[in-house]
Amino acid sequence: MLEKKAVVDKDSKVSTKELTLQLLLSGKSILEIAEERKLTVSTIEGHLSIAIREGSLDIERLMDKERILLIEQQIVESKVDRISELKMLLGSDISYGDIRFVQAHIAKCAKKSCEEVLR
């Protein structure tokens, strides 16, 4: 199986995911990053989900604790993994991106025995 290489910005040799994270940390919104980089919001959210999973981004930079706990609780109680099913259960106030961020956070926590994940 072939391994995918990280796409890099040709001038700075920074991976596309790292560039997205740098722009977020510099104060840009997800929408601003997507527009500047000519990528979809979903792609940017995917980059940020990876950063959360890898531990290089704290989920609370993107979402408040109450929203995180609401989504975590639904994931734990429903035992549903598919984003589309979770979205239906959570309703229109929660975005697909929010769910992806929390799933990444849970994956990171499971890897590190994080106490923030609901028991």
Secondary structure, DSSP 4 states (H G I P E B T S, - for coil): -PPPPPPB-TTT--BHHHHHHHHHHTT--HHHHHHHHT--HHHHHHHHHHHHHHTSS-GGGTS-HHHHHHHHHHHHHH----HHHHHHHH-TTS-HHHHHHHHHHHHHHHHHT-TTS--
